[in-house]
Amino acid sequence: MDKFLTFTIVGLSTGAIYAIIASGLVLTYTTTGIFNFAQGAIGMLCAFAFWQMYIAWEWPLWLALLLSLLVLAPLIGAFIDTAIMRGLEDTTEVTRLVVSIGLLVGLIGLANWIWKPGISRNVSPFFSGHYFSLADTRITGQQLITIAVAIVVALVLWLFLKFTRTGVAMRAVVDDRALASLNGARPNRVSMLAWAMGCTLAGIGGILIAPNVALDAGTLSLLIVNAYAAAIIGRLRSLPLTFLGALILGCTEAYLSGYLNSTPNLAGLRLAAPAILLFIVLLVIPTSRLRGRRQSREFFPMPSWSGTFIFAAAVIFAGVVLATTLSNGDAVTYAKIFSVGILALSLVPLVGFAGQISLATLSFAGIGALVFAHLGAGGNPLALVLAFVIPAAVGALVALPALRLSGIYLALGTAAFAVALDRWIFNLADFDIGPLHISLFQLGSTEVAPLNIFGYSFNTPARQMILVSVAFALISICVVAVRKSAYGRRLLAMKSSEAACATLGLNLVGTKLSVFALSAGISGVGGAILGTQLRSISPQNFDFVSGLPVLLLTVVGGIGAVGGALFAGVSLMGLLPLISLLGVFFAKVAGLLPGIAGVGLGRNPNGTVHDMRDGFESIARYRPAIIWLAIVIPAVWILRLAGIYGNAVFFPLLVLSPVAAVTFATLKIGGLEQTPTVDEIPLEWKGFIEPWKSSDVIELDMALGMNEVTLHVSP
Amino acid sequence: MSLLEIAEVSVRFGGNLALDGVTLSAEAGEITGLIGPNGAGKTTLFNVITGLQSPTSGRVILSERDLGRLSPTKRARLGMARTFQRLELFSLLSVRENIRVAADIYRSYSGSKDDPALVVESMIDKVGLREVADARVDSLPTGQCRLVELGRSLATRPKVLLLDEPASGQDDNETVAFATLLRELAADGMAVVLVEHDVALVMEVCARVHVLDFGRVIASGAPSAIQTDAAVLAAYLGSGAK
């Protein structure tokens, strides 16, 4: 009984922290419609700032608390609202998610910059040495203050939302933003306040949790996945249910650590419990209504076959050039451009075409790599097929519960899956399921044999480089084939309007499941190939957080086209390592860049590659530029092979020649054509400058963001 | 028995009764009109019929089969199609591709041997979108968008076609052509249900008209009878009107 009480109190105090963080999450989600993946990272930053002031600088406790919770946290919130999130209302769910994931990745990068990782930083528990007794059980001062703070937070939130004008306005904005603003609420002020409060709550949680853990940017940011589960129990809406969910979570964790035998295979289960619980909640949550059409500025033109083949040929050529010019060490480093590119390609059909979200790309890659490691003895290429099939099957299984639900739940479901793999499954020793012997990372790392096709082994870095570039090119062609098929059209249709697809007789769940399986399968193949490059794979190669920049940069590059995937590969595995070579400062900058790119560019729905296309199109239309490229690039390469100059001259020349061609062609073509500008009548002038049409009513409704509500008078 | 029967359907949104015991029917080969002021519950009724909204109570019966809690997908496969007042086009695709998606879906579940590409071309001609067939739908004016939605639903060969404000955004000439098209569809044996603000169009093409107000059917009958019905006049013009 004593033991039970002890662990209940541990559970309640952990749950109290989750409750505080999750209530901030619910507050921002309901008022702004943005699910803040960075909630944990904000808490982490506040905890670090608190440590800096209270421990490192030895400032008084009250001052450190005041500055981190009432100055820093609200400022972060106000900054996020005004500089980052404003104007995201009309964008797709993917964009909003990418921006907040960018924030998460960016904040982790920032914390690692300011507070060098790997140094032990500890915050001593509050009121340490003070104990209270409850029926033979000791409650620490820290536990008591945590539970007390949660109760105060709950009370204050309740009073605020129920009785203050701003609180009521906040709840009104939740129901209908447009309607609330028509009734005099100021959504901008309300959303800034919601962000400030959300961040303060994250900060309180972060500081309260700090004494229980070693301060580490990544770990602390991810602790919050636990809080996400609580928020989902509250269906991202109800604060009381969120608090209840948080307490259930905290207690489950505490009982697991108290009563679960500490066999190595089950130790990870405790860590993974919140993620698994999140998954279970997603299973039982009621189905959301079918999504109607969403406004978006996206435009992904249909890729042409000729363009695709030129792209594929250029990729393979690049692979050959790199293989023949790079040293062995560099070839190993930069061949990852293409294998990470394949992982990014897996996101193109799923996110780009079908509008679904997965945060578990790297986890499926891990499964693919494991399949190849264990079944591809001697580099048997048939194992690549299994590296597609098995992750695809797992992917379908994972997506099944979440598919009934819309975007954010699917994202969370896949995140929970990834975290459960990281914390538990990937760290398991070999086990048997009936006659099936399952081997994973074998408690450390696993060797992967290089691919061997008909006796030809891809066992040197140069051969690897050519292999991955060819694989990337072939999979790109497959992805384009998907886009051009009836199936691809169906995916794009589903992305535009699920409601219309359903009323036309499309099996939505089957379609989503198939594209999810396809994506997981491609990730699996990418992972297998990445595994053959790494030679030895361990769980750290495939963890949840490392997978996020792949999604971020593919979206930044352009998630609707294979070019976006190449962009992700080149920037993550080509440019960032290059920047890091410039020195320690630049290495830190490189750590921040994916996050910054996600936050800043993730909102350009078409991606940067789309913007660059214009340049390449002008080359295609200007023959001298093509001829120039066809002569100069091979010539530059041959001179390098002949040893006339080294890589320091070769690579700048290689990059400059197409840039020169694009610039020249754009100047030539640009002078000939001017895109005509369309005179668009501003909405508020319609009905004055030209007659009022019934279509204008709809446009007006849409501009005001009014769904079903029609306020105009009938004829 | 009629092809489509709606029996005692009620929908409650919180404290608001959006539909209150609505009973009406639509016959094959006829155009049935559904009119009423904004907020009367017309679109909600369409959502109930197509399964996008579950009714609090009541039944929807198609070809003597109670549809119960069937999903929108299953209902569509039984021959139900609709258009949307708030357009639900596939905005990333062209006109032709929009209709093609529907034709492909129909082919996948019906086992039809018709070449979907040919079906699409005939639909494009039928609704008169030949000139803009390759344009992206979000570059089109609303009137034409509504025709794309119509063509898209027709590509699934429906038995029941529910049209939600199909003529809004059309000019007078387009409306005349549209009336002709509606009559042709009914003549092919389809049951067409028309929700429309253009009362003149409704009175012209419909065999029967139902009037909804505050979620209740306040009048049903031939257009000529509806036009003189006291309750209808009160609903449209206010109770003080003579």
Interface residues (C-beta under 8 A of the other chain):
Chain A: R289 L290 G292 R293 S296 E298 F299 F300 A486 R489 R490 L492 A493 K495 S496 S497 A499 A500 C501 A502 T503 L504 G505 L506 N507 L508 K693 S694 S695 I698 D701 N707 E708 T710 H712 V713 S714 P715
Chain B: P37 N38 G39 T43 T50 G51 L52 S71 P72 T73 R75 A76 R77 M80 A81 R82 F84 R86 L87 E88 L89 F90 S91 L92 L93 E97 N98 R100 V101 A102 D104 I105 Y106 Y109 P116 P141 T142 G143 E149 R152 S153 T156 S168 G169 H197 V199
